[in-house]
């Protein structure tokens, strides 16, 4: 079973859920605003994706509203603290396969390849 992490009212997450249902995939949706993501999982995702900038949506309204000092985290702990305070900074959806591998965002072709 795959896990889809996101926010329930996010239009991209809704598209991903509908796509997964249409594909007949068995999945669990985790709303990370209601169920914060564990630090060790966030660290793992950032490592797999090539760093925090790949996991965090720096084009989001949430990011743009941050003061400039908050936009320059240097350590894992600073990134984790920033995400704990602003969970909507995490790109969405995050799709996690049973083996723990992840991808972010929703693109039908890429997601299909990732899950194949």
CNS distance restraints for C-alpha pairs under 8 A (distance, minus, plus):
assign (resid   1 and name CA) (resid  25 and name CA) 7.67 0.50 0.50
assign (resid   1 and name CA) (resid  26 and name CA) 5.19 0.50 0.50
assign (resid   1 and name CA) (resid  27 and name CA) 5.17 0.50 0.50
assign (resid   1 and name CA) (resid  28 and name CA) 7.31 0.50 0.50
assign (resid   1 and name CA) (resid  97 and name CA) 7.10 0.50 0.50
assign (resid   1 and name CA) (resid  98 and name CA) 6.19 0.50 0.50
assign (resid   2 and name CA) (resid  25 and name CA) 7.92 0.50 0.50
assign (resid   2 and name CA) (resid  26 and name CA) 6.60 0.50 0.50
assign (resid   2 and name CA) (resid  27 and name CA) 4.71 0.50 0.50
assign (resid   2 and name CA) (resid  28 and name CA) 6.47 0.50 0.50
assign (resid   2 and name CA) (resid  95 and name CA) 7.00 0.50 0.50
assign (resid   2 and name CA) (resid  96 and name CA) 5.68 0.50 0.50
assign (resid   2 and name CA) (resid  97 and name CA) 4.79 0.50 0.50
assign (resid   2 and name CA) (resid  98 and name CA) 5.93 0.50 0.50
assign (resid   3 and name CA) (resid  27 and name CA) 5.43 0.50 0.50
assign (resid   3 and name CA) (resid  28 and name CA) 4.82 0.50 0.50
assign (resid   3 and name CA) (resid  29 and name CA) 5.88 0.50 0.50
assign (resid   3 and name CA) (resid  30 and name CA) 7.17 0.50 0.50
assign (resid   3 and name CA) (resid  95 and name CA) 5.79 0.50 0.50
assign (resid   3 and name CA) (resid  96 and name CA) 5.12 0.50 0.50
assign (resid   3 and name CA) (resid  97 and name CA) 6.65 0.50 0.50
assign (resid   4 and name CA) (resid  17 and name CA) 7.92 0.50 0.50
assign (resid   4 and name CA) (resid  27 and name CA) 6.97 0.50 0.50
assign (resid   4 and name CA) (resid  28 and name CA) 6.11 0.50 0.50
assign (resid   4 and name CA) (resid  29 and name CA) 4.74 0.50 0.50
assign (resid   4 and name CA) (resid  30 and name CA) 6.14 0.50 0.50
assign (resid   4 and name CA) (resid  93 and name CA) 6.22 0.50 0.50
assign (resid   4 and name CA) (resid  94 and name CA) 5.72 0.50 0.50
assign (resid   4 and name CA) (resid  95 and name CA) 4.68 0.50 0.50
assign (resid   4 and name CA) (resid  96 and name CA) 6.47 0.50 0.50
assign (resid   5 and name CA) (resid  29 and name CA) 5.86 0.50 0.50
assign (resid   5 and name CA) (resid  30 and name CA) 4.77 0.50 0.50
assign (resid   5 and name CA) (resid  31 and name CA) 5.95 0.50 0.50
assign (resid   5 and name CA) (resid  32 and name CA) 6.37 0.50 0.50
assign (resid   5 and name CA) (resid  92 and name CA) 7.00 0.50 0.50
assign (resid   5 and name CA) (resid  93 and name CA) 5.42 0.50 0.50
assign (resid   5 and name CA) (resid  94 and name CA) 4.95 0.50 0.50
assign (resid   5 and name CA) (resid  95 and name CA) 6.39 0.50 0.50
assign (resid   6 and name CA) (resid  10 and name CA) 7.44 0.50 0.50
assign (resid   6 and name CA) (resid  13 and name CA) 6.16 0.50 0.50
assign (resid   6 and name CA) (resid  29 and name CA) 7.49 0.50 0.50
assign (resid   6 and name CA) (resid  30 and name CA) 6.36 0.50 0.50
assign (resid   6 and name CA) (resid  31 and name CA) 5.11 0.50 0.50
assign (resid   6 and name CA) (resid  32 and name CA) 5.77 0.50 0.50
assign (resid   6 and name CA) (resid  33 and name CA) 7.84 0.50 0.50
assign (resid   6 and name CA) (resid  91 and name CA) 8.00 0.50 0.50
assign (resid   6 and name CA) (resid  92 and name CA) 5.27 0.50 0.50
assign (resid   6 and name CA) (resid  93 and name CA) 4.78 0.50 0.50
assign (resid   6 and name CA) (resid  94 and name CA) 6.52 0.50 0.50
assign (resid   7 and name CA) (resid  13 and name CA) 6.73 0.50 0.50
assign (resid   7 and name CA) (resid  30 and name CA) 7.75 0.50 0.50
assign (resid   7 and name CA) (resid  31 and name CA) 4.79 0.50 0.50
assign (resid   7 and name CA) (resid  32 and name CA) 6.21 0.50 0.50
assign (resid   7 and name CA) (resid  33 and name CA) 6.34 0.50 0.50
assign (resid   7 and name CA) (resid  88 and name CA) 7.84 0.50 0.50
assign (resid   7 and name CA) (resid  92 and name CA) 7.66 0.50 0.50
assign (resid   7 and name CA) (resid  93 and name CA) 7.85 0.50 0.50
assign (resid   8 and name CA) (resid  13 and name CA) 6.78 0.50 0.50
assign (resid   8 and name CA) (resid  14 and name CA) 7.05 0.50 0.50
assign (resid   8 and name CA) (resid  31 and name CA) 5.88 0.50 0.50
assign (resid   9 and name CA) (resid  13 and name CA) 7.46 0.50 0.50
assign (resid   9 and name CA) (resid  14 and name CA) 7.06 0.50 0.50
assign (resid  10 and name CA) (resid  14 and name CA) 6.26 0.50 0.50
assign (resid  11 and name CA) (resid  15 and name CA) 6.28 0.50 0.50
assign (resid  12 and name CA) (resid  16 and name CA) 6.26 0.50 0.50
assign (resid  12 and name CA) (resid  92 and name CA) 7.22 0.50 0.50
assign (resid  12 and name CA) (resid  93 and name CA) 7.14 0.50 0.50
assign (resid  12 and name CA) (resid 105 and name CA) 7.89 0.50 0.50
assign (resid  12 and name CA) (resid 106 and name CA) 6.73 0.50 0.50
assign (resid  13 and name CA) (resid  17 and name CA) 6.12 0.50 0.50
assign (resid  13 and name CA) (resid  92 and name CA) 6.63 0.50 0.50
assign (resid  13 and name CA) (resid  93 and name CA) 5.53 0.50 0.50
assign (resid  13 and name CA) (resid 106 and name CA) 7.77 0.50 0.50
assign (resid  14 and name CA) (resid  18 and name CA) 6.19 0.50 0.50
assign (resid  15 and name CA) (resid  19 and name CA) 6.07 0.50 0.50
assign (resid  15 and name CA) (resid 106 and name CA) 7.94 0.50 0.50
assign (resid  16 and name CA) (resid  20 and name CA) 6.09 0.50 0.50
assign (resid  16 and name CA) (resid  93 and name CA) 7.47 0.50 0.50
assign (resid  16 and name CA) (resid 106 and name CA) 6.24 0.50 0.50
assign (resid  17 and name CA) (resid  21 and name CA) 6.15 0.50 0.50
assign (resid  17 and name CA) (resid  29 and name CA) 7.93 0.50 0.50
assign (resid  18 and name CA) (resid  22 and name CA) 6.10 0.50 0.50
assign (resid  19 and name CA) (resid  23 and name CA) 6.20 0.50 0.50
assign (resid  19 and name CA) (resid 108 and name CA) 7.66 0.50 0.50
assign (resid  20 and name CA) (resid  24 and name CA) 6.31 0.50 0.50
assign (resid  20 and name CA) (resid  25 and name CA) 5.31 0.50 0.50
assign (resid  20 and name CA) (resid  26 and name CA) 7.79 0.50 0.50
assign (resid  20 and name CA) (resid  27 and name CA) 7.56 0.50 0.50
assign (resid  21 and name CA) (resid  25 and name CA) 5.93 0.50 0.50
assign (resid  21 and name CA) (resid  26 and name CA) 7.86 0.50 0.50
assign (resid  30 and name CA) (resid  35 and name CA) 7.00 0.50 0.50
assign (resid  31 and name CA) (resid  35 and name CA) 5.93 0.50 0.50
assign (resid  32 and name CA) (resid  36 and name CA) 4.80 0.50 0.50
assign (resid  32 and name CA) (resid  37 and name CA) 6.06 0.50 0.50
assign (resid  32 and name CA) (resid  87 and name CA) 6.93 0.50 0.50
assign (resid  33 and name CA) (resid  87 and name CA) 6.06 0.50 0.50
assign (resid  33 and name CA) (resid  88 and name CA) 7.27 0.50 0.50
assign (resid  36 and name CA) (resid  84 and name CA) 7.47 0.50 0.50
assign (resid  36 and name CA) (resid  87 and name CA) 7.43 0.50 0.50
assign (resid  37 and name CA) (resid  41 and name CA) 6.73 0.50 0.50
assign (resid  37 and name CA) (resid  42 and name CA) 6.69 0.50 0.50
assign (resid  38 and name CA) (resid  42 and name CA) 6.43 0.50 0.50
assign (resid  39 and name CA) (resid  43 and name CA) 6.11 0.50 0.50
assign (resid  39 and name CA) (resid  80 and name CA) 6.57 0.50 0.50
assign (resid  40 and name CA) (resid  44 and name CA) 6.18 0.50 0.50
assign (resid  41 and name CA) (resid  45 and name CA) 6.18 0.50 0.50
assign (resid  42 and name CA) (resid  46 and name CA) 6.14 0.50 0.50
assign (resid  42 and name CA) (resid  80 and name CA) 7.63 0.50 0.50
assign (resid  43 and name CA) (resid  47 and name CA) 6.17 0.50 0.50
assign (resid  43 and name CA) (resid  76 and name CA) 7.41 0.50 0.50
assign (resid  44 and name CA) (resid  48 and name CA) 6.17 0.50 0.50
assign (resid  45 and name CA) (resid  49 and name CA) 6.07 0.50 0.50
assign (resid  45 and name CA) (resid  55 and name CA) 7.27 0.50 0.50
assign (resid  45 and name CA) (resid 102 and name CA) 6.69 0.50 0.50
assign (resid  46 and name CA) (resid  50 and name CA) 6.12 0.50 0.50
assign (resid  46 and name CA) (resid  51 and name CA) 4.73 0.50 0.50
assign (resid  46 and name CA) (resid  52 and name CA) 5.01 0.50 0.50
assign (resid  46 and name CA) (resid  54 and name CA) 7.00 0.50 0.50
assign (resid  46 and name CA) (resid  55 and name CA) 5.80 0.50 0.50
assign (resid  47 and name CA) (resid  51 and name CA) 5.46 0.50 0.50
assign (resid  47 and name CA) (resid  52 and name CA) 7.68 0.50 0.50
assign (resid  48 and name CA) (resid 101 and name CA) 7.39 0.50 0.50
assign (resid  48 and name CA) (resid 102 and name CA) 7.26 0.50 0.50
assign (resid  49 and name CA) (resid  54 and name CA) 5.98 0.50 0.50
assign (resid  49 and name CA) (resid  55 and name CA) 6.84 0.50 0.50
assign (resid  49 and name CA) (resid 102 and name CA) 7.68 0.50 0.50
assign (resid  49 and name CA) (resid 103 and name CA) 7.37 0.50 0.50
assign (resid  50 and name CA) (resid  54 and name CA) 6.36 0.50 0.50
assign (resid  51 and name CA) (resid  55 and name CA) 7.00 0.50 0.50
assign (resid  52 and name CA) (resid  56 and name CA) 6.04 0.50 0.50
assign (resid  52 and name CA) (resid  79 and name CA) 7.31 0.50 0.50
assign (resid  53 and name CA) (resid  57 and name CA) 7.36 0.50 0.50
assign (resid  53 and name CA) (resid  58 and name CA) 7.43 0.50 0.50
assign (resid  55 and name CA) (resid  90 and name CA) 5.82 0.50 0.50
assign (resid  55 and name CA) (resid  91 and name CA) 5.79 0.50 0.50
assign (resid  55 and name CA) (resid 104 and name CA) 7.30 0.50 0.50
assign (resid  56 and name CA) (resid  89 and name CA) 5.33 0.50 0.50
assign (resid  56 and name CA) (resid  90 and name CA) 4.62 0.50 0.50
assign (resid  56 and name CA) (resid  91 and name CA) 5.49 0.50 0.50
assign (resid  57 and name CA) (resid  63 and name CA) 7.24 0.50 0.50
assign (resid  57 and name CA) (resid  89 and name CA) 5.45 0.50 0.50
assign (resid  57 and name CA) (resid  90 and name CA) 5.93 0.50 0.50
assign (resid  57 and name CA) (resid  91 and name CA) 5.11 0.50 0.50
assign (resid  58 and name CA) (resid  63 and name CA) 5.45 0.50 0.50
assign (resid  58 and name CA) (resid  64 and name CA) 7.41 0.50 0.50
assign (resid  58 and name CA) (resid  89 and name CA) 7.38 0.50 0.50
assign (resid  59 and name CA) (resid  63 and name CA) 6.59 0.50 0.50
assign (resid  59 and name CA) (resid  64 and name CA) 7.03 0.50 0.50
assign (resid  60 and name CA) (resid  64 and name CA) 6.34 0.50 0.50
assign (resid  60 and name CA) (resid  89 and name CA) 7.10 0.50 0.50
assign (resid  61 and name CA) (resid  65 and name CA) 6.13 0.50 0.50
assign (resid  62 and name CA) (resid  66 and name CA) 6.64 0.50 0.50
assign (resid  62 and name CA) (resid  86 and name CA) 7.38 0.50 0.50
assign (resid  62 and name CA) (resid  88 and name CA) 6.93 0.50 0.50
assign (resid  62 and name CA) (resid  89 and name CA) 6.42 0.50 0.50
assign (resid  63 and name CA) (resid  71 and name CA) 7.51 0.50 0.50
assign (resid  63 and name CA) (resid  89 and name CA) 6.61 0.50 0.50
assign (resid  66 and name CA) (resid  70 and name CA) 6.20 0.50 0.50
assign (resid  66 and name CA) (resid  71 and name CA) 6.71 0.50 0.50
assign (resid  67 and name CA) (resid  71 and name CA) 6.83 0.50 0.50
assign (resid  68 and name CA) (resid  72 and name CA) 7.33 0.50 0.50
assign (resid  70 and name CA) (resid  82 and name CA) 7.48 0.50 0.50
assign (resid  73 and name CA) (resid  78 and name CA) 5.24 0.50 0.50
assign (resid  73 and name CA) (resid  79 and name CA) 5.67 0.50 0.50
assign (resid  74 and name CA) (resid  78 and name CA) 6.48 0.50 0.50
assign (resid  74 and name CA) (resid  79 and name CA) 7.43 0.50 0.50
assign (resid  75 and name CA) (resid  79 and name CA) 6.41 0.50 0.50
assign (resid  76 and name CA) (resid  80 and name CA) 6.06 0.50 0.50
assign (resid  77 and name CA) (resid  81 and name CA) 6.06 0.50 0.50
assign (resid  78 and name CA) (resid  82 and name CA) 6.14 0.50 0.50
assign (resid  79 and name CA) (resid  83 and name CA) 6.21 0.50 0.50
assign (resid  80 and name CA) (resid  84 and name CA) 6.01 0.50 0.50
assign (resid  81 and name CA) (resid  85 and name CA) 6.27 0.50 0.50
assign (resid  82 and name CA) (resid  86 and name CA) 6.03 0.50 0.50
assign (resid  83 and name CA) (resid  87 and name CA) 4.91 0.50 0.50
assign (resid  83 and name CA) (resid  88 and name CA) 7.61 0.50 0.50
assign (resid  83 and name CA) (resid  89 and name CA) 6.28 0.50 0.50
assign (resid  83 and name CA) (resid  90 and name CA) 7.17 0.50 0.50
assign (resid  91 and name CA) (resid 104 and name CA) 6.28 0.50 0.50
assign (resid  91 and name CA) (resid 105 and name CA) 6.51 0.50 0.50
assign (resid  92 and name CA) (resid 104 and name CA) 5.99 0.50 0.50
assign (resid  92 and name CA) (resid 105 and name CA) 5.21 0.50 0.50
assign (resid  92 and name CA) (resid 106 and name CA) 7.58 0.50 0.50
assign (resid  93 and name CA) (resid 104 and name CA) 5.76 0.50 0.50
assign (resid  93 and name CA) (resid 105 and name CA) 5.21 0.50 0.50
assign (resid  93 and name CA) (resid 106 and name CA) 6.62 0.50 0.50
assign (resid  94 and name CA) (resid 102 and name CA) 6.62 0.50 0.50
assign (resid  94 and name CA) (resid 103 and name CA) 5.83 0.50 0.50
assign (resid  94 and name CA) (resid 104 and name CA) 4.51 0.50 0.50
assign (resid  94 and name CA) (resid 105 and name CA) 6.45 0.50 0.50
assign (resid  95 and name CA) (resid 102 and name CA) 5.42 0.50 0.50
assign (resid  95 and name CA) (resid 103 and name CA) 5.43 0.50 0.50
assign (resid  95 and name CA) (resid 104 and name CA) 6.28 0.50 0.50
assign (resid  96 and name CA) (resid 100 and name CA) 5.79 0.50 0.50
assign (resid  96 and name CA) (resid 101 and name CA) 5.62 0.50 0.50
assign (resid  96 and name CA) (resid 102 and name CA) 4.45 0.50 0.50
assign (resid  96 and name CA) (resid 103 and name CA) 6.86 0.50 0.50
assign (resid  97 and name CA) (resid 101 and name CA) 5.52 0.50 0.50
assign (resid  97 and name CA) (resid 102 and name CA) 6.46 0.50 0.50
assign (resid  97 and name CA) (resid 115 and name CA) 7.30 0.50 0.50
assign (resid 103 and name CA) (resid 111 and name CA) 7.89 0.50 0.50
assign (resid 103 and name CA) (resid 114 and name CA) 7.64 0.50 0.50
assign (resid 106 and name CA) (resid 110 and name CA) 7.76 0.50 0.50
assign (resid 106 and name CA) (resid 111 and name CA) 6.73 0.50 0.50
assign (resid 107 and name CA) (resid 111 and name CA) 5.83 0.50 0.50
assign (resid 108 and name CA) (resid 112 and name CA) 5.93 0.50 0.50
assign (resid 109 and name CA) (resid 113 and name CA) 6.19 0.50 0.50
assign (resid 110 and name CA) (resid 114 and name CA) 6.03 0.50 0.50
assign (resid 111 and name CA) (resid 115 and name CA) 6.12 0.50 0.50
assign (resid 112 and name CA) (resid 116 and name CA) 6.06 0.50 0.50
